[in-house]
Amino acid sequence: MREMIKMVVVLLILASFSGGLLASIRNNTKERIEYQELTFVKGPAIRAILEGSSNDPIVDRFKIAHGDTEHSFFVGVFDGEAKTVALESTGGGFGGDIGVMVGVNVQDDKIIGVGVTTHSETPGIGSKAKTDPGFVSQFNDLPLTGTFAVKTAGGQIDAMSGATVTSQGVSVGVTGAAEIYEALKPQIVEQLNSFSK
C-alpha cells in the first residue's frame, strides 16, 4: 500500500512538471510559430493581394476581437496612405475548411484581391482554387458586402470546372470576410489611421 502511494505521488509530480514545462514552451514559442505561419502559409496570399504596398503587411498588422474570436488584419500602405487591409475567413470545401484571405479598400469597400491560404482539396481539381488566378480574380472590384456564391447557386462567380464545391467554399469564405468587415469597419478604420505615413 505504501509503495502504491509513493508511485502515485511520483507520477503526480512528474505529470505536473511535464505539463508545466510544455505550457511554458508553448507560451515562449507562440509568437514565433504565429510569425512562421504568417510568413510561409498565409504570407504568399497576403503579399499577392497587397502587392505594391510600401510596407511589409506581415509586420504591419493588428487584431480586433469580435465575440469570442480575435481577427487579424494585414495593412497595405499605398502612396503613404493605409487604406487597404487583408483579413482571413473560412469556407467549407470538398475536403474540409478552405482558408480565404480577402483584401479590401476601406475607402470604397471594394475587394482588391482574394487568395486561398489553406485547403485539403483534391490535387489538380479543387486545389486549383489556390493556383488559378483567373478564378479568384472574379472577386476583384466587387463590393465586400452581402453574400457571394457560384452562378449555379444563384450567385455571381463562375465555378471552376469539376470543383463546384470548392468554388462555393471560397465564395462562402469571402462572404464570411464581408460579415467580419461590416461588423468591425469602424475599428478597422481607426486602427489604420496609426499606419498612415
C-alpha positions in Angstrom: 0.0 0.0 0.0 2.8 2.4 0.9 4.6 1.6 -2.4 1.4 2.3 -4.3 1.0 5.7 -2.6 4.7 6.5 -3.4 4.2 5.6 -7.0 1.1 7.8 -7.3 2.9 10.8 -5.7 5.9 10.4 -8.0 3.6 10.1 -11.1 1.7 13.2 -10.0 4.9 15.2 -9.6 6.2 14.1 -12.9 2.9 14.8 -14.7 2.7 18.3 -13.1 6.3 19.1 -14.0 5.8 17.9 -17.6 2.6 19.8 -18.0 4.2 23.0 -16.7 7.2 22.5 -18.9 5.0 22.0 -22.0 2.9 25.0 -21.2 6.0 27.2 -20.8 7.4 26.0 -24.1 4.1 26.7 -25.8 3.9 30.2 -24.4 7.5 31.0 -25.2 7.2 29.9 -28.9 3.7 31.1 -29.6 4.8 34.3 -31.3 7.5 32.6 -33.4 5.0 29.9 -34.5 2.5 32.6 -35.5 5.1 34.5 -37.4 6.3 31.4 -39.3 2.7 30.5 -40.2 2.1 34.1 -41.4 5.3 34.1 -43.5 5.1 30.7 -45.1 1.4 29.7 -45.1 -0.6 32.9 -45.3 2.2 35.2 -46.4 2.1 34.4 -50.1 -1.6 35.2 -50.4 -1.2 38.4 -48.3 1.7 39.6 -50.3 0.0 38.8 -53.6 -3.2 40.7 -52.5 -1.3 43.7 -51.2 1.4 43.7 -54.0 2.9 47.1 -54.5 2.4 48.3 -50.9 5.3 50.3 -49.5 5.2 48.4 -46.2 5.5 44.8 -45.0 1.9 43.7 -44.4 3.1 40.7 -42.4 4.8 43.0 -39.9 2.1 45.8 -40.1 -0.9 44.0 -38.7 -3.4 44.4 -35.9 -6.0 42.3 -34.2 -9.6 43.1 -33.2 -11.7 40.9 -31.0 -15.2 40.1 -32.3 -17.3 37.9 -30.0 -15.1 35.0 -28.9 -12.8 35.3 -31.9 -9.8 37.6 -32.5 -9.3 38.5 -36.1 -6.0 39.6 -37.7 -5.9 42.4 -40.2 -2.9 43.0 -42.5 -2.3 46.6 -43.6 -1.4 47.7 -47.0 0.1 51.3 -47.3 -0.2 52.8 -50.8 1.0 56.3 -51.6 1.7 56.9 -47.9 -1.9 56.0 -47.0 -3.0 53.0 -45.1 -6.3 52.4 -47.0 -6.3 48.6 -47.5 -6.5 45.6 -45.3 -6.5 41.9 -45.8 -8.4 39.6 -43.5 -9.0 35.8 -43.4 -12.1 33.8 -43.2 -13.0 30.2 -44.0 -15.5 28.3 -46.1 -16.3 24.6 -46.3 -14.8 22.8 -49.3 -14.9 19.2 -50.6 -12.0 18.1 -48.4 -12.5 20.4 -45.4 -12.1 24.0 -44.5 -10.7 26.4 -47.0 -8.8 29.5 -45.7 -9.6 32.5 -47.7 -7.7 35.8 -47.5 -9.6 38.9 -48.8 -8.1 42.3 -49.4 -10.4 45.3 -49.3 -10.0 49.1 -49.9 -11.7 50.7 -46.9 -12.4 53.9 -48.9 -14.7 52.3 -51.3 -15.3 48.9 -49.7 -14.3 47.1 -52.9 -12.3 43.8 -53.0 -8.8 44.3 -54.3 -7.9 40.6 -54.2 -8.7 37.2 -52.9 -6.3 34.3 -52.2 -6.6 30.8 -50.8 -4.3 30.2 -47.8 -5.0 26.7 -46.7 -7.1 23.8 -48.1 -7.4 20.0 -48.2 -8.9 19.9 -51.7 -8.3 17.3 -54.4 -4.9 17.8 -56.1 -5.3 19.1 -59.6 -9.0 19.8 -59.3 -10.1 21.7 -56.2 -6.5 22.7 -55.4 -6.6 25.0 -58.4 -8.5 27.5 -56.2 -5.1 28.4 -54.8 -3.2 28.5 -58.0 -5.6 29.7 -60.7 -5.5 33.5 -60.7 -8.5 33.5 -63.2 -10.8 32.0 -60.6 -10.0 34.3 -57.6 -9.8 37.4 -59.9 -13.5 37.3 -60.4 -14.0 38.8 -56.9 -11.8 41.8 -57.7 -13.6 45.2 -57.7 -16.8 43.7 -56.3 -18.2 45.4 -53.1 -17.3 43.5 -50.0 -20.9 43.3 -48.9 -23.7 40.7 -48.9 -23.4 37.1 -50.0 -21.1 35.6 -52.5 -22.0 32.4 -54.4 -21.3 30.5 -57.6 -23.7 31.0 -60.5 -25.3 27.6 -60.1 -26.4 28.7 -56.7 -27.7 32.0 -57.9 -24.5 34.0 -57.4 -22.1 35.9 -59.5 -19.0 33.7 -59.5 -18.1 31.1 -62.2 -17.2 27.8 -60.6 -14.0 26.0 -61.6 -14.7 23.1 -63.9 -15.1 19.9 -61.7 -14.7 21.8 -58.5 -18.1 23.4 -57.8 -18.0 22.6 -54.1 -14.5 24.1 -53.7 -15.6 27.2 -55.7 -18.7 27.6 -53.4 -16.4 27.1 -50.3 -14.2 30.0 -51.5 -17.3 32.1 -52.1 -18.6 31.3 -48.6 -15.2 32.3 -47.2 -15.5 35.7 -49.0 -19.0 36.1 -47.5 -17.6 35.4 -44.1 -14.9 38.1 -44.6 -17.6 40.5 -45.6 -19.5 39.8 -42.4 -16.4 40.4 -40.3 -15.5 43.6 -42.3 -19.0 45.1 -42.0 -19.2 44.4 -38.2 -15.7 45.8 -37.5 -15.2 48.6 -40.1 -15.2 51.5 -37.6 -12.5 49.8 -35.5 -10.5 48.8 -38.7 -10.5 52.5 -39.9 -9.4 53.7 -36.5 -6.5 51.2 -36.4 -5.5 52.1 -40.0 -5.0 55.7 -39.1 -2.0 54.8 -37.0 -0.3 53.2 -40.0 -0.6 56.1 -42.5 2.7 58.0 -43.1 
